[in-house]
Amino acid sequence: MNSNGLSTHLSMETLHGSLTDPAISSMNLLNELIDEYPVAISMAAGRPYEEFFDIRLIHDYLDAYCEHLRRDRKVDEAGVTRALFQYGTTKGIIADIIARNLAEDENIDAAPESVVVTVGAQEAMFLVLRTLRADERDVLLAPAPTYVGLTGAALLTDTPVWPVRSTENGIDPEDLVLQLKRADEQGKRVRACYVTPNFANPTGTSMDLPARHRLLDVAEANGILLLEDNAYGLFGAERLPTLKALDRSGTVVYIGSFAKTGMPGARVGYAVADQRVAGGGLFADQLSKLKGMLTVNTSPIAQAVIAGKLLLNDYSLTKANVRETAIYQRNLHLTLAELDRRLGGLAGVRWNTPTGGFFVTVTVPFVVDDELLAHAARDHGVLFTPMHHFYGGKDGFNQLRLSISLLTPELIQEGVSRLAALITARLG
Amino acid sequence: MNSNGLSTHLSMETLHGSLTDPAISSMNLLNELIDEYPVAISMAAGRPYEEFFDIRLIHDYLDAYCEHLRRDRKVDEAGVTRALFQYGTTKGIIADIIARNLAEDENIDAAPESVVVTVGAQEAMFLVLRTLRADERDVLLAPAPTYVGLTGAALLTDTPVWPVRSTENGIDPEDLVLQLKRADEQGKRVRACYVTPNFANPTGTSMDLPARHRLLDVAEANGILLLEDNAYGLFGAERLPTLKALDRSGTVVYIGSFAKTGMPGARVGYAVADQRVAGGGLFADQLSKLKGMLTVNTSPIAQAVIAGKLLLNDYSLTKANVRETAIYQRNLHLTLAELDRRLGGLAGVRWNTPTGGFFVTVTVPFVVDDELLAHAARDHGVLFTPMHHFYGGKDGFNQLRLSISLLTPELIQEGVSRLAALITARLG
């Protein structure tokens, strides 16, 4: 097909630059590589645990939302049907239910009109960056390493991302001060700083309470927004307040995800954007205008599935995920114990000790690149994620990310054992 | 909330330019205006007919897709559940079913790997424009007037849209030749021309077969893509081949929508992009890379709903929409007859006579702006869409669009009667 002249007009050189950016092409190569070794034990995929998935739940959740419309909101049958079948409002039909969930689980006081329901947290990130990126002066700050979805949204909006130092206590507020100063000196306008205070992807690290307060102070004093991503916050032994719960000045735009806590297949997330825009109402209304041009509205059916899960669990995802959280905690502790058992005391090999979430960072005294991953998959039957993918290929070449969310205890023991064999062979 | 200093940093002047573009703000004002008059008869909303909506169908469609996975694709129960609950592949999980539907209904031969399932046709348009817009030389051509969703996607990608003359026979291929020449002279690179050959929104016009062939020839000779939008093609007495069905040179990217033919609430659409990209495989693969950064993947639950509807109707939306098509045809003919009865022979008042779709264009010898619409809503109890909204507020000030899809015969008779009262009063 397409062997004639026209096809030659479509070449990578004439397409949008994001398509050949090293960050994106490297993730694509990574996924292809992982797909090549389906029998290897995957400590690479950050997907939620599957044992409690049950197809009947989808029907139950839909029914629960419809019943809520009938009983609590006095919607007639035609109205219930129309709510699910027809186009819905751009900002979404379950903002009130999400607001109750945020009050219940996170102590966040979100007005429903400040909530924009999106196609996953990914669309929310895109909308925020697209709204904020007005011209070539605008830059975004983000910890290095950072979530690849943030990198992707920035690429789609031609937004440069400047790295901020990240430690075992999360993003470093003092380095943020330095980066803000540097941006100012270079005539750049920092619109926001992206941050994941709870069990970040990829590192697994969290910020302590003083660091959260300090970060809010720095952002507020400098008039920049904080984009808080909280996809993993639920899955910890200890729960610290989110930045949004601490925010008293409209500094934080909260990016919510139901992918890990609700259901990945619904593809529902949201932004809480209660900032006032001079001449433009709520920031949420501006996000909504752009969403109308991007996806029109989030599928009401998908929204109903998530709302139904919330309704059947008293608006609490903490309650809905009691079993899952226990499994993630068990897996995390087991992974750390197995790392200690297999690799403890080995010179130059260390790992961090997150208290929740899906991820552990392992540091080794040799290069971790995609070639090593291919070798690990082929010769040791274990998969992980080289950390350089989260640095856009510019750093992190002696670290790897382990994911613990999808595995059984037996697979974790075997997976760490295989990883240890790889590492000791390299050191040998 | 947010009464402190920070909020002042967010002002419309420092946000992305699309947010204050006249095309978008005018559509927003229009929607607000329409919401203000809920009791008026709306000949403004282009939504599908609701009488056959039935909440049980959602369950039936989900079940049908799951059964298809079990029976036809031999997927085990864990696999079926995972397909709906878990993240899916970025290009979508129902590409093969869409390909069979295109063969069945449109005589289009689409390889499943050239299909990218999207969050409605709107995301497909965004992805195509984002992929094609590499630098400031790139422009898009589109008929004037044009669908507002196309204007929106262009604004989000900073893509200038150059108008091409449109007649009762759709976009004018000879004016396309002129515009291509003009673009070349100005150092611009035309990447594509957007076109809706069947019952276009907003005009209701269609292209005849010679015009389709001529358009394909012009595009192929000039090495530009045609973006074919076919949201309404099913709803006509006569069915002409789509551009994609006639395409032998990979000139056409086909944008598919299930909003009118499947279910708006699923928010599922797709692109067929079988072009080869030098150094990058299929064009569909490039769209998919960007989709991964925008919405990750289209909700598998929403995809399953659409797939189920196709499976229960032998892959044919023509078959699935027999009753709806009859109603749209009845409504269209009744609207035209009522216009004739109420306004026939009135000097300067005329309308076109589409043979399918949702829309009729009425031309009057006075200004049709939002002020007139407010007057019509308040004093005559009827709503329509001023055509200038589809020209980005730059033209069309003596035309209006009537939508016929959502009404009963009684409401059409009363609506046209009220419209006639407004028009005759104006001509007074």
Contacts between the chains, C-beta under 8 A, distances in Angstrom:
chain1	res1	chain2	res2	distance
A	1	B	250	6.2
A	1	B	274	5.9
A	1	B	276	7.4
A	2	B	249	6.9
A	2	B	250	3.2
A	2	B	274	6.8
A	2	B	275	5.6
A	2	B	276	4.9
A	4	B	220	7.6
A	4	B	249	4.8
A	4	B	250	7.3
A	5	B	223	6.7
A	6	B	220	6.1
A	6	B	223	5.3
A	6	B	249	5.5
A	6	B	250	5.8
A	6	B	251	6.0
A	6	B	275	7.7
A	7	B	250	5.7
A	7	B	275	5.9
A	7	B	276	4.6
A	7	B	277	7.8
A	7	B	278	7.4
A	8	B	278	6.2
A	9	B	223	4.3
A	9	B	224	7.8
A	10	B	225	7.9
A	10	B	275	5.4
A	10	B	276	7.2
A	10	B	277	4.6
A	10	B	278	6.7
A	10	B	283	6.2
A	11	B	277	6.4
A	11	B	278	3.6
A	11	B	279	6.0
A	11	B	280	7.5
A	12	B	277	6.4
A	12	B	278	6.8
A	12	B	279	4.4
A	12	B	280	4.7
A	13	B	279	7.8
A	14	B	134	5.6
A	14	B	189	7.8
A	15	B	131	5.5
A	15	B	132	6.8
A	15	B	134	5.8
A	15	B	277	7.2
A	15	B	280	7.4
A	15	B	286	6.1
A	16	B	130	5.8
A	16	B	131	5.7
A	16	B	132	7.4
A	16	B	133	6.0
A	16	B	134	5.4
A	16	B	290	7.4
A	17	B	134	6.7
A	18	B	290	6.8
A	18	B	293	7.2
A	19	B	131	7.0
A	19	B	280	7.3
A	19	B	286	5.6
A	19	B	289	5.8
A	19	B	290	7.1
A	24	B	289	6.3
A	24	B	293	7.0
A	28	B	289	6.4
A	47	B	86	6.1
A	47	B	87	6.1
A	48	B	86	7.7
A	50	B	78	7.5
A	50	B	81	7.7
A	50	B	82	6.1
A	50	B	85	7.2
A	50	B	86	6.6
A	53	B	81	4.6
A	53	B	82	6.7
A	53	B	85	4.3
A	53	B	86	7.5
A	54	B	81	6.6
A	55	B	66	6.2
A	55	B	77	8.0
A	55	B	80	6.4
A	55	B	81	5.0
A	55	B	84	6.4
A	55	B	85	7.9
A	58	B	62	6.5
A	58	B	84	6.5
A	58	B	85	8.0
A	58	B	301	6.3
A	59	B	59	5.7
A	59	B	62	7.2
A	62	B	58	6.5
A	62	B	59	7.2
A	66	B	55	6.2
A	77	B	55	8.0
A	78	B	50	7.5
A	80	B	55	6.4
A	81	B	50	7.6
A	81	B	53	4.6
A	81	B	54	6.6
A	81	B	55	5.0
A	82	B	50	6.0
A	82	B	53	6.7
A	84	B	55	6.4
A	84	B	58	6.5
A	84	B	265	5.2
A	85	B	50	7.2
A	85	B	53	4.3
A	85	B	55	7.9
A	85	B	58	7.9
A	85	B	263	5.7
A	85	B	264	6.7
A	85	B	265	4.7
A	86	B	47	6.1
A	86	B	48	7.7
A	86	B	50	6.6
A	86	B	53	7.5
A	86	B	264	5.3
A	86	B	265	6.0
A	87	B	47	6.1
A	87	B	259	7.4
A	87	B	264	4.6
A	87	B	265	7.3
A	88	B	265	7.0
A	111	B	1	8.0
A	119	B	119	5.3
A	119	B	295	4.3
A	119	B	296	8.0
A	119	B	298	7.9
A	119	B	299	7.6
A	120	B	295	6.1
A	120	B	296	5.4
A	122	B	293	7.3
A	122	B	294	6.7
A	122	B	295	5.8
A	122	B	296	5.0
A	123	B	294	6.6
A	123	B	295	5.2
A	126	B	293	7.5
A	126	B	294	5.7
A	130	B	16	5.8
A	130	B	156	6.4
A	131	B	15	5.4
A	131	B	16	5.7
A	131	B	19	7.0
A	132	B	15	6.8
A	132	B	16	7.4
A	133	B	16	6.0
A	134	B	14	5.6
A	134	B	15	5.8
A	134	B	16	5.4
A	134	B	17	6.7
A	149	B	293	7.0
A	149	B	296	7.5
A	152	B	292	6.8
A	152	B	293	2.9
A	152	B	294	7.8
A	153	B	293	6.1
A	153	B	294	7.7
A	155	B	293	6.5
A	156	B	130	6.4
A	156	B	290	6.5
A	156	B	293	5.4
A	156	B	294	6.3
A	189	B	14	7.8
A	220	B	4	7.7
A	220	B	6	6.0
A	223	B	5	6.9
A	223	B	6	5.4
A	223	B	9	4.3
A	224	B	9	7.8
A	225	B	10	7.9
A	249	B	2	6.9
A	249	B	4	4.9
A	249	B	6	5.5
A	250	B	1	6.2
A	250	B	2	3.3
A	250	B	4	7.3
A	250	B	6	5.8
A	250	B	7	5.6
A	251	B	6	6.0
A	259	B	87	7.4
A	263	B	85	5.7
A	264	B	85	6.6
A	264	B	86	5.3
A	264	B	87	4.5
A	265	B	84	5.2
A	265	B	85	4.6
A	265	B	86	6.0
A	265	B	87	7.3
A	265	B	88	7.0
A	265	B	299	6.2
A	265	B	300	4.5
A	265	B	301	5.3
A	266	B	299	5.8
A	266	B	301	6.1
A	267	B	295	6.8
A	267	B	296	6.9
A	267	B	297	6.8
A	267	B	298	6.9
A	267	B	299	4.0
A	267	B	302	7.7
A	268	B	299	7.8
A	274	B	1	5.8
A	274	B	2	6.8
A	275	B	2	5.6
A	275	B	6	7.7
A	275	B	7	5.9
A	275	B	10	5.4
A	276	B	1	7.3
A	276	B	2	4.9
A	276	B	7	4.6
A	276	B	10	7.1
A	277	B	7	7.8
A	277	B	10	4.6
A	277	B	11	6.4
A	277	B	12	6.4
A	277	B	15	7.2
A	278	B	7	7.4
A	278	B	8	6.3
A	278	B	10	6.7
A	278	B	11	3.7
A	278	B	12	6.8
A	279	B	11	6.0
A	279	B	12	4.4
A	279	B	13	7.8
A	280	B	11	7.5
A	280	B	12	4.6
A	280	B	15	7.5
A	280	B	19	7.3
A	283	B	10	6.2
A	286	B	15	6.1
A	286	B	19	5.6
A	289	B	19	5.9
A	289	B	24	6.2
A	289	B	28	6.4
A	290	B	16	7.4
A	290	B	18	6.8
A	290	B	19	7.1
A	290	B	156	6.5
A	292	B	152	6.8
A	293	B	18	7.2
A	293	B	24	7.0
A	293	B	122	7.2
A	293	B	126	7.5
A	293	B	149	7.0
A	293	B	152	2.9
A	293	B	153	6.1
A	293	B	155	6.5
A	293	B	156	5.3
A	294	B	122	6.6
A	294	B	123	6.6
A	294	B	126	5.7
A	294	B	152	7.8
A	294	B	153	7.7
A	294	B	156	6.3
A	294	B	294	7.7
A	295	B	119	4.3
A	295	B	120	6.1
A	295	B	122	5.8
A	295	B	123	5.2
A	295	B	267	6.8
A	295	B	295	6.9
A	296	B	119	8.0
A	296	B	120	5.4
A	296	B	122	4.9
A	296	B	149	7.5
A	296	B	267	6.9
A	297	B	267	6.8
A	298	B	119	7.9
A	298	B	267	6.9
A	299	B	119	7.6
A	299	B	265	6.2
A	299	B	266	5.8
A	299	B	267	4.0
A	299	B	268	7.8
A	299	B	299	5.8
A	299	B	301	8.0
A	299	B	302	4.6
A	300	B	265	4.5
A	301	B	58	6.4
A	301	B	265	5.3
A	301	B	266	6.1
A	301	B	299	8.0
A	301	B	301	6.7
A	301	B	302	6.0
A	301	B	305	6.2
A	302	B	267	7.7
A	302	B	299	4.6
A	302	B	301	6.0
A	302	B	302	5.7
A	305	B	301	6.2
